C-alpha cells in the first residue's frame, strides 16, 4: 500500500477524481483514510463525495469529523460522505484488518518473535 499524508490545501488546489480514484497532482489513490479529526475543509468534503460517487473507498477513523470549516452547523456534504456506502467508519484498532480485507497491504513489520506489529503501517514508494 502506497500512502502519503494528505494536505487539504494541496487537495483543494490540485485534487481531482477519476474512475474511482482520488488524485493530488501526480499521485493517485484507490483508498483514502481519514484519521481522527474534528473538522474538514468544504473543498475536501466535495472531493471525497465525488471520489465515493465514482466508486472510491474511504475509511474514516472514529470519532468522525463533525465540523466543516470549523463550523458545527450540519452540512449536507459531510453527512453525504459519512453516510455513503463506500465510507467505512471504524475504530482505529480495526484499520489493519480492514486494509487486509481490501487487499491493499503489500508488506508487514514483524518483531523479533515474528509477530506482526499491528500499531505500525508502512510507506512504500515506487520510483520511475
C-alpha positions, 0 to 999 in steps of 0.5 A: 500500500502506497500512502502519503499524508494528505494536505487539504490545501494541496487537495483543494488546489490540485485534487481531482477524481477519476474512475474511482480514484482520488488524485493530488497532482501526480499521485493517485489513490484507490483508498483514502483514510481519514484519521481522527479529526474534528473538522474538514475543509468544504473543498475536501468534503466535495472531493471525497463525495465525488471520489465515493460517487465514482466508486472510491473507498474511504475509511474514516477513523472514529470519532468522525469529523463533525465540523466543516470549516470549523463550523458545527452547523450540519452540512449536507456534504459531510453527512453525504460522505459519512453516510455513503456506502463506500465510507467505512467508519471504524475504530482505529484498532480495526484499520489493519484488518480492514486494509487486509480485507481490501487487499491493499497491504503489500508488506508487514513489520514483524518483531523479533518473535515474528509477530506482526506489529499491528500499531505500525503501517508502512510507506512504500514508494515506487520510483520511475 
